[in-house]
Amino acid sequence: MLIRFHKNFKKQYRKLTEKQKKKIQERLKIFLKDPFTPVLKNHPLKGKYLDYRSINITGDLRAIYKYINPEECIFVVLGRHRDLYK
């Protein structure tokens, strides 16, 4: 699978700590092997993020993405749960 990153995702990624960046890299490796492994808690979203999906990075950090086609997705937003879903 090909993963792309939206400019907003990249901007939010740069603001994170090294520990958080490492966790994201670990989760993306897992995502590439199996996007629906239970540890990611991959789930569809509603409301303003209809047609998007979310994976857990840490207890509060989420990455929101959308499939472009069956073999390609784009990660668009990265942030804390309370900031993304207000």
Backbone as a ProteinNet text record, in pm:
[ID]
protein_1_A
[PRIMARY]
MLIRFHKNFKKQYRKLTEKQKKKIQERLKIFLKDPFTPVLKNHPLKGKYLDYRSINITGDLRAIYKYINPEECIFVVLGRHRDLYK
[TERTIARY]
84	0	88.8	43.1	112.8	46.2	127.4	76.5	126.6	34	67.9	36.1	95.5	71.9	34.4	-79.1	-126.6	-36.1	-29.4	56.6	16.4	-112	-156.1	-101.4	-101.6	-46.6	101.7	174.6	318.4	346.7	266	282.9	260.2	155.3	125.6	232	284.1	388.6	514.6	552	673.1	664.8	545.6	527	537.8	542.1	541.2	679.1	678.6	804.7	866.2	993.4	1060.8	995.8	952.7	886.5	756.8	679.2	554.1	581.6	683.7	718.1	758.3	833	873.8	751.3	655	532.6	453.6	447	376	443.1	575.3	647.7	621.3	617	586.8	446.7	349.9	210.9	192.9	263.8	252	311	415	469.5	366	298.1	191.2	79.8	42.9	-63.1	-31.3	93.1	132.1	117.1	143.3	129.9	-16.1	-95.1	-236.8	-309.6	-378.4	-445.1	-554.1	-602.1	-712.9	-672.8	-543.4	-499.9	-560.8	-606.2	-677.1	-600.4	-469	-392.2	-411.7	-444.9	-465.3	-603.9	-697.4	-836.6	-889	-863.7	-904.7	-1057.4	-1112.9	-1258.8	-1302.5	-1422.7	-1475.3	-1524.1	-1525.1	-1568.1	-1699.3	-1762.8	-1889.6	-1874.4	-1982.4	-1982.6	-1891.4	-1809.5	-1724.4	-1617.7	-1591.7	-1493.2	-1559.4	-1679.7	-1748.9	-1663.1	-1653.1	-1570.6	-1422.5	-1387.5	-1249.5	-1244.3	-1123.1	-1101.9	-997.3	-992.6	-897.7	-825.2	-697.1	-622.4	-564.8	-549.5	-489.4	-338	-272.2	-126.7	-85.3	-140.5	-124.2	-263.7	-273.5	-404.7	-487.8	-424.4	-498.3	-466.5	-359.8	-316.7	-378.5	-440.6	-507.2	-451.6	-457.8	-423.9	-546.7	-590	-708.6	-662.9	-721.3	-682.1	-803.2	-780.4	-885.5	-823.6	-896.8	-851	-875.1	-772.2	-784.1	-830.1	-773.9	-814.1	-772.8	-803.7	-772.3	-624.3	-535.3	-391.8	-322.6	-400.6	-340.4	-429.2	-365.4	-440.2	-360.8	-432	-366.6	-401.4	-298.8	-317.9	-329.8	-442.6	-472.8	-457.3	-486.3	-484.8	-422.8	-352.9	-289.6	-312.9	-362.5	-384.7	-447	-468.2	-531.2	-681.1	-736.4	-878.2	-964.7	-944	-1031	-1018.1	-904.3	-887.8	-948.2	-943.5	-993.1	-1144.4	-1207.2	-1351.5	-1437.4	-1396.5	-1480.7	-1581.2
-118	0	124.6	224	351.3	448	513.4	611.6	749.1	842.5	982.4	1063.5	1180.2	1266.7	1406.3	1453	1587.2	1689	1810	1913.4	1945.7	1936.6	1960.7	1853.7	1729.5	1620.1	1644.5	1681	1705.8	1820	1924.7	2040.9	2001	1923.7	1879.3	1781.7	1698.8	1603	1675.3	1782.3	1856.4	1916.5	1940.4	2001.7	1901.1	1772.2	1668.9	1647	1581	1543.5	1425.9	1401.9	1288.3	1155.8	1147.7	1025.3	1001.5	1107.1	1093.8	1058.6	1119.2	1088.3	941.9	891.4	750.9	659.4	695.7	615.8	615.5	729.7	737.6	646.8	650.7	565.5	417.9	380.2	240.8	203	292.2	261.8	255.3	339.4	334.2	205.8	153.9	24.1	-85.3	-81.4	-178.1	-160.9	-36.1	-4.9	-63	-52.2	-105.7	-257.1	-325.8	-471.5	-514	-447.5	-479.1	-358.9	-280.5	-159.1	-185.4	-308	-336.8	-421.7	-425.7	-496.3	-426.9	-501.8	-442.7	-334.4	-340.5	-242	-99.9	-85.8	45.9	104.3	18.5	61	143.1	91.9	156.4	159.1	277.6	288	401.7	388.2	494.2	611.9	728.6	848.6	900.2	989.2	1049.8	1201.5	1270.2	1416.3	1478.6	1575.3	1646.6	1557.5	1440.9	1346.3	1223.1	1239.1	1129.4	1080.8	951.8	885.5	880.8	923.9	913.4	806.2	765.9	666.7	720.4	663.3	706.7	586.3	607.2	505.9	572.4	493.9	542.9	534.2	642.9	644.5	620.2	701	680.7	688.6	691.2	698.7	816.2	930.6	1050.7	1100.1	1053.5	1100.6	1014.4	1081.5	1011.6	1057.1	968.5	1001.5	970.2	1068.2	1053.1	1040.7	942.3	917.2	881.2	879	842.7	759.7	658.1	578.4	656.1	662.7	722.4	614	495.7	376.2	258.1	135.4	21.7	5.4	62.3	46.8	175.1	280.7	409.4	485.8	546.1	628.7	754.7	853.4	978.3	1010.3	1033.4	1076.6	1227.8	1278.8	1420.9	1502.6	1444	1519	1433.3	1500	1435.2	1524.2	1467.2	1550.4	1475.2	1550.9	1494.3	1476.5	1376.9	1344.2	1465.9	1536.2	1649.4	1765	1776.9	1884.3	1847.8	1721.4	1678.1	1668.9	1631.3	1601.4	1701.6	1827.9	1926.2	1987.3
0	0	0	-72.1	-78.3	19.4	101.5	196.1	154.9	146.8	121.1	246.1	256.4	371	322.6	369.6	338	406.7	354	412.5	556.7	589.6	727.8	821.9	777.2	857	882.5	777.4	790.8	887.4	879	967.8	1113.5	1138.4	1274.9	1325	1235.8	1271.5	1319.9	1251.6	1288.4	1428.7	1478.5	1611	1725.4	1694.2	1796.8	1857.6	1973.3	2038	1963.9	1987.2	1923.6	1963.8	2088.5	2136.8	2059.1	2037.4	1962.6	1816	1758.8	1619.7	1604.5	1700.5	1696.2	1703.2	1789.2	1804.4	1672.9	1606	1477.8	1375.7	1370	1275.8	1303.2	1431.8	1468.1	1421.8	1447.3	1410.9	1259.8	1186.4	1040.6	983.7	1045.7	1002.9	1023.7	1138.8	1166.1	1063.7	1036.3	940.9	803	760.3	629.6	621.8	733.1	735	739.2	825.6	839.4	897.8	813.1	860.9	966	972.3	1062.8	1182.7	1214.6	1333.6	1455.8	1553.2	1667.6	1744.1	1746.6	1822.8	1768.5	1641.3	1581.2	1609.1	1646.7	1670.9	1552.6	1433.7	1309.3	1301.8	1279.4	1273.3	1181.5	1122.4	1035.2	1119.5	1058.3	1128.3	1072	1148.7	1109.2	1109.3	1078.7	1084.7	981.7	1024.9	929.5	867.9	928.9	876.1	813	764.5	696	579.7	563.2	460.9	496.8	617	665.6	772.4	806.3	911.2	1006.8	1126.3	1227.4	1285.8	1317.9	1392.7	1517	1621.3	1744.5	1733.6	1771.1	1777.8	1922.9	2012.2	2156.5	2216.2	2346.5	2410.3	2363.4	2336.9	2298.6	2157.5	2098.5	1966.8	1856.8	1757.4	1647.2	1512.9	1416.1	1278.1	1193.2	1116.1	1032.1	886.9	819.2	680.5	596.6	465.2	370.5	259.6	216.8	102.2	-26	-108.4	-241	-338.7	-322.1	-395.6	-308.1	-345.8	-257.9	-222.7	-301.9	-277.4	-232.7	-204.3	-170.6	-73.6	27.7	121.3	152.4	205.1	242.4	387.4	466.7	604.5	602	653.2	637.8	765.3	879.1	1004.8	1113.8	1203	1316.4	1437.9	1546.4	1663.7	1779	1886.3	2005.7	1979.8	2042.6	2026.7	2049.8	2158.7	2193.4	2094.2	2025.5	1928.1	1792	1757.1	1626.2	1619.9	1727.8	1723.7	1798.4	1800.5	1869.8	1779.1
[MASK]
++++++++++++++++++++++++++++++++++++++++++++++++++++++++++++++++++++++++++++++++++++++

